């Protein structure tokens, strides 16, 4: 289907993907199809990352609530929590980048 003449196609901003490149750099996806294979894969991985963070938080609380927890368990819990926080922040950043911008007139209503 062709667009009527005179209508410009608006390209959405690049999507920050929930993984890093082999060199440790952020990866981005440029597409206007939220249902593409790569978009769905990213959505699924974000869901797994957030579910994992929930599980790790519950387990870490058990370790941190026990004053007799060995140093190594506390350290391991802290490392896993930091990993999960990094993942959750990446998901939040990616989703925030995809929110529609507020019109200047809408800002006063908030």
N, C-alpha and C positions, 0 to 999 in steps of 0.2 A: 504494500500500500504506500503510495506516495503522499508526502506532505503537501498541503496547498502552498502555492507560491507565496513567498513573503514571510513564511513562518520559519524562524531560526530554530535549529535543534539545540537544546540546552544540554550540555554535557555535564553529568554529575561530577562532583569532585572525586579524586581517586580514593579507593577504599583501602585503609590500612588493614593488611591481613594479619591473622593471629599467629604468624610464624616469622622467623627471620631467615635471611638468605644464608648460604653456607659461610659467607664472610661475616655474618653477624649484623647485617644491615636490614632495615625495615623493608618489607615487601608491600607493594601496592598493586591494586587491581583497578583498571580503568574499563568500565562497562556500563551500559545503560540497561542491562538485563539482570535484575536482582535474582532471577531464577536460573541463571547459568550454572553449569556444573561447578565451577570454581567458587562462585558466590555461595552455593549450597554447602560445599565442602567447608568453606570458612565459617558459615553459620553453625554447622555441626561441630566443628572444632571449638568454637567459642563456647558452645553449650557444654561440651566435655570439660573445657578448662574451668568454667564456673562451677560445675558440679564437683569437680576434683577439689577446687578451693573450699567448697562447703565441707567435704569429707575431711580434708586436711585440717581445717579449722576445728572441727569437732574433736579429732584425735589429738591435736596440739593442746587444746584446752585441758584434756585429761592429763597430759604430761605436765603442763604448767600448773595445774591445780594441786598436784601432788608434790609437797615439799621434799619428799624423799626421792624424786626422780633423778636418775644419774645425769651428770653433766653432759654426757654424750647424747642422751635422749633429748635433753633440752636443746642442745645445739642442733641436732638433726631436725627437730620440730621447727626451730627458727629458720633454718635454711629452706625447708619445704614451704614455710609460710611466706618467706621472701619471694620464692619462685612463683607461688600462687598469686601474690600481690602484684608482681610484675605482669603476669598474664591478665589479671582482672583490670589493671590500669590500661593495658593495651586494648582490651575489649571496650572499655569505657571511652578511650580516646577515639577508637574507630567508629563507634556508634555516635559519639558526639559530633564527629566530622560529617556524618551523614544526616544530621538533623537539619530540617529546613531553616534557613535564616529568617529571623523576625523582621518584618517591615518596620521602618522607623515609627510608624503610627501605632504598631502593636506594642512597642516597648513601654509606652505610657500606661497601657492597660494592665501590665503585669503587677 
